[in-house]
Each structure stands twice: as structure tokens, then as C-alpha cells.
Amino acid sequence: MKKIKLGMIGGGIGAFIGDAHRRASRICNDYELVGGVFDADYERSKQFAVQEGIDLSRCYESVETLIKAELELPSDIRMEVVAIVTPNALHYPFARNLLNNGFHLVCEKPMTMTVEEALDLERIVAETRLTFALTHTYTGYPMVRQMRDMIAQGVLGTIQRIDAQYYQGWINSIIHGTESRITGVWRLDPEHAGASSCMGDIGVHAFNLIEYTTGLEVNEVLSDLNPVKDDIKLDLDGTVMVRFGKNLKGVIRASQVCGGEENNLTIAVYGSKASFKWAQENPNYLYMLSDSEPARIFKPAHGYNDKFAEMSHTMPSGHPEGIYEALANIYRGTAKSIRGEAFIPGEFPTVHDGVRGMKFIHAVVESNRMGNIWVKVV
Ligand SMILES: NC(=O)c1ccc[n+]([C@@H]2O[C@H](COP(=O)([O-])OP(=O)(O)OC[C@H]3O[C@@H](n4cnc5c(N)ncnc54)[C@H](O)[C@@H]3O)[C@@H](O)[C@H]2O)c1
């Protein structure tokens, strides 16, 4: 099948997530990277293009020049979809401009800086009917998809409590001056990161995982955020109590300063009949607990799984797949949407998930600012 022509904004030399996007797009085998604006610095961007074997004539100085030049190319070679993998503040201006010029998008989270910007993108996507995929990467894991399907089938009974946690430790060494990093530290700067560091960067993944797996919406939050040091402008750690309705509550805990923690994202959904537990660092095991039976472990590549989980891995059982394959599953679903093929809802997070994420981040920041009060996620 003809490859979809992919462009990329960001993701140049030394960048973190752009490399994962390129690998994911190759794993799913639907795309061909044809050009982009890989770095804020044009010389470094060109250096990267040479390194990757990308035609220099399609390595552009800015998003504006990319749009103009690509639109002049014949439709069979023109870029069709663009992945935005820059720091947060650039997502909205680039996304709006690209959508308004007819490009499908894959965009990193948090989707925008404000709720208003997020709603604007949702409006443009609805009007243009272009594909917009938001890369909440963890939704691409087979066992997360299995959990979503089984919860929808009601196997847990009435859901009574939901806990999600996302603990990392990498900022610890930076704020205490024991390690310097070139990339990623923009996360501490409100101009580049937005209203939150920890909740915007990783708390929002935990929030998304809750809404993705349960199909429920968080209605209200009460947060207690911690910048950890007096000279830090944004939260690096926090606890958020969440309410779904009168009889369903839970908690989201997130931190970037838990020394020794790596990428410890977990979710637990407790029901009246049974419960699920899943952990990102061991993603091929989905634990189902019950008071009346021994614990069960679901694993990928077995006939007992639902179709959605089974189509989300490629190797036979016992051959672990991980983060690249999870992201590739999102790229796969996005490709189906771009080609006008049928896809399963949930195959890629949408612009609406981006709006929900921005509402969550802003409600959490507002709750903390107002002295730790309940704030609606609307
Ligand atoms: N989905 C996930 O699991 C996940 C994981 C990590 C990061 N992210 C998100 O991905 C985004 C990028 O994060 P990162 O850690 O890769 O950052 P990074 O600092 O490692 O890379 C950012 C890249 O953007 C480029 N850039 C900056 N300004 C630019 C401009 N004006 N034009 C073109 N390129 C420009 C930089 O040169 C760099 O190549 C963030 O929004 C972050 O929240 C998501």
C-alpha cells in the first residue's frame, strides 16, 4: 500500500520523543518521513536531515515555509500528515496553521497551553474533518486496550474507586544541580511548558488513562501541588483527589522528584465484583483481582483477549513488545483514519482527549491556587 507522507516539527538532534515517533511510524509501516522543521536552529535541522537521509530541499526553516512549499508540490508527493513534537507552547500555533492548510496532524500532549486554545483546535478539526491524533502513548498498549474492553463489558461490576499514579525522579538531580541536561528542562519554564510542569507533563497521562480505560469522566478535582523548591515556578509534585460522581472517587498522584523512580505509571480500577491493576514498567501483564477467586493475569497474543488487544501486538506470546509498539499502534489507527478506512474508537486519542486534558490541568492548577478547593473539570 502507498505510504502516507509524514512531516515532523521538532524531534531533531538530541530530542527525546521525536525519535520514538519516527520509530513508531516505521514499525507500523504506513508512513514515509519526507521532511520537516526538525529544530529551532535551521543549521542543526539541516544537519539532522542529512543524518537521516532526508531530501534537504524538504528541510524547511519554519512551519510557514514548509506549508507554502509543500502546497506547491504535486499531491502524490506532498506531505499529508505532520507530527508536532516540540515543547508545549508551540503545539497550538503550529497545529492551527497546519490544520487550516489541510494537513492531518499527530500532536504531542499536553495539546495546548490553555483550554481556549484546545477548544479552538477541536472546532477546527470538526470543521475541516481532518485527522487529529494526540499521542497519549500508553493507550496503545494491548493490555490497556484489553482493560478498556473488559471494563466496558461490565466485568468489574460497579466501579467504586480509581487510583492512578505517575512517578518519575529525573528532575530531582536537575533542581539540585547534580546533573545538567540540554533537552527537556524547558518543562520548568511556564513560557514553554504552560501552567504546570508535573501535572501537565505526566499527571495528564494518568488522567487520560483513567478516562480511556473506564469511559468515565472526572467531574471535579481537589489538588495540592508542590514546586519542591522556593525558586521553582511550577509544580514538580502533587496529589489530586478526583470525583466522578456521588459514589465514585479516586486519586491521581504524580511526581518528577521521586528519586529512583523511572517511568512508574500505574492504574488500579476497583469494582464491586473484581479489580484491574496495570503498570507501565511491566506493560504486558494485566492483573485481575477478586475476593472470591485467585488473581488472574492477562497477557498479549492469546485467544482469550478481545479483538482490539489482539490486533495491538505483532509477535507471538512471550515476545515482549513495549513503548515503540504502543506508539506504533496509535500511528496505525491514525493511518486508517487518514486513508478513510474503518477504525475502532480508541485506536488513537483524539482532539477531544486533548480538550479534556487541558481542562484537567487547568482545574488542578486553579484548585491549588485557590487554597485546595474542589474545582469542576468543565
Ligand atoms: N507522549 C509521551 O509519552 C511524551 C513523552 C515525552 C515528551 N512528550 C511531549 O513531547 C513534546 C516534546 O518533548 P521532548 O521531551 O521531546 O522535548 P525535547 O526538548 O527533547 O525536544 C524538543 C524538540 O523541539 C525542537 N524545537 C523547539 N522549537 C522549535 C521550533 N520553533 N521549530 C522546530 N522545532 C523546534 C527542539 O529543537 C527539539 O528538537 C512535549 O510536548 C512533551 O510534553 C510526550
The ligand as an SDF file (V2000), in Angstrom:
LIG
                    3D

 44 48  0  0  0  0  0  0  0  0999 V2000
    3.6700   11.0340   24.6940 N   0  0  0  0  0  0  0  0  0  0  0  0
    4.6670   10.9130   25.5350 C   0  0  0  0  0  0  0  0  0  0  0  0
    4.7880    9.9070   26.2350 O   0  0  0  0  0  0  0  0  0  0  0  0
    5.6840   12.0210   25.6270 C   0  0  0  0  0  0  0  0  0  0  0  0
    6.9780   11.7680   26.1360 C   0  0  0  0  0  0  0  0  0  0  0  0
    7.9060   12.8210   26.1280 C   0  0  0  0  0  0  0  0  0  0  0  0
    7.5550   14.0690   25.6780 C   0  0  0  0  0  0  0  0  0  0  0  0
    6.2860   14.2890   25.2360 N   0  0  0  0  0  0  0  0  0  0  0  0
    5.8800   15.6150   24.7280 C   0  0  0  0  0  0  0  0  0  0  0  0
    6.5990   15.8330   23.5260 O   0  0  0  0  0  0  0  0  0  0  0  0
    6.9320   17.2070   23.3760 C   0  0  0  0  0  0  0  0  0  0  0  0
    8.4440   17.3280   23.1670 C   0  0  0  0  0  0  0  0  0  0  0  0
    9.1020   16.8390   24.3300 O   0  0  0  0  0  0  0  0  0  0  0  0
   10.6240   16.3240   24.2660 P   0  0  0  0  0  0  0  0  0  0  0  0
   10.9290   15.7560   25.6040 O   0  0  0  0  0  0  0  0  0  0  0  0
   10.8400   15.5000   23.0710 O   0  0  0  0  0  0  0  0  0  0  0  0
   11.3820   17.7100   24.1050 O   0  0  0  0  0  0  0  0  0  0  0  0
   12.8750   17.9530   23.6120 P   0  0  0  0  0  0  0  0  0  0  0  0
   13.3290   19.2000   24.2680 O   0  0  0  0  0  0  0  0  0  0  0  0
   13.6890   16.7040   23.8070 O   0  0  0  0  0  0  0  0  0  0  0  0
   12.7190   18.1660   22.0320 O   0  0  0  0  0  0  0  0  0  0  0  0
   12.0530   19.2880   21.5020 C   0  0  0  0  0  0  0  0  0  0  0  0
   12.4410   19.4680   20.0410 C   0  0  0  0  0  0  0  0  0  0  0  0
   11.6850   20.5470   19.5020 O   0  0  0  0  0  0  0  0  0  0  0  0
   12.5830   21.3630   18.7410 C   0  0  0  0  0  0  0  0  0  0  0  0
   12.0630   22.7340   18.6000 N   0  0  0  0  0  0  0  0  0  0  0  0
   11.9900   23.7080   19.5370 C   0  0  0  0  0  0  0  0  0  0  0  0
   11.4900   24.8320   18.9770 N   0  0  0  0  0  0  0  0  0  0  0  0
   11.2440   24.5640   17.6770 C   0  0  0  0  0  0  0  0  0  0  0  0
   10.7350   25.3100   16.5800 C   0  0  0  0  0  0  0  0  0  0  0  0
   10.3920   26.5970   16.7290 N   0  0  0  0  0  0  0  0  0  0  0  0
   10.6400   24.7100   15.3880 N   0  0  0  0  0  0  0  0  0  0  0  0
   11.0050   23.4170   15.2180 C   0  0  0  0  0  0  0  0  0  0  0  0
   11.4980   22.6610   16.2200 N   0  0  0  0  0  0  0  0  0  0  0  0
   11.6160   23.2230   17.4360 C   0  0  0  0  0  0  0  0  0  0  0  0
   13.8900   21.2990   19.5130 C   0  0  0  0  0  0  0  0  0  0  0  0
   14.9700   21.7300   18.7200 O   0  0  0  0  0  0  0  0  0  0  0  0
   13.9150   19.7970   19.8180 C   0  0  0  0  0  0  0  0  0  0  0  0
   14.3790   19.0920   18.6910 O   0  0  0  0  0  0  0  0  0  0  0  0
    6.4130   17.8980   24.6320 C   0  0  0  0  0  0  0  0  0  0  0  0
    5.1860   18.4990   24.3670 O   0  0  0  0  0  0  0  0  0  0  0  0
    6.2450   16.7710   25.6440 C   0  0  0  0  0  0  0  0  0  0  0  0
    5.2100   17.0080   26.5820 O   0  0  0  0  0  0  0  0  0  0  0  0
    5.3560   13.2760   25.1970 C   0  0  0  0  0  0  0  0  0  0  0  0
  1  2  1  0
  2  3  2  0
  2  4  1  0
  4  5  1  0
  4 44  2  0
  5  6  2  0
  6  7  1  0
  7  8  2  0
  8  9  1  0
  8 44  1  0
  9 10  1  0
  9 42  1  0
 10 11  1  0
 11 12  1  0
 11 40  1  0
 12 13  1  0
 13 14  1  0
 14 15  2  0
 14 16  1  0
 14 17  1  0
 17 18  1  0
 18 19  2  0
 18 20  1  0
 18 21  1  0
 21 22  1  0
 22 23  1  0
 23 24  1  0
 23 38  1  0
 24 25  1  0
 25 26  1  0
 25 36  1  0
 26 27  1  0
 26 35  1  0
 27 28  2  0
 28 29  1  0
 29 30  1  0
 29 35  2  0
 30 31  1  0
 30 32  2  0
 32 33  1  0
 33 34  2  0
 34 35  1  0
 36 37  1  0
 36 38  1  0
 38 39  1  0
 40 41  1  0
 40 42  1  0
 42 43  1  0
M  CHG  2   8   1  16  -1
M  END
$$$$
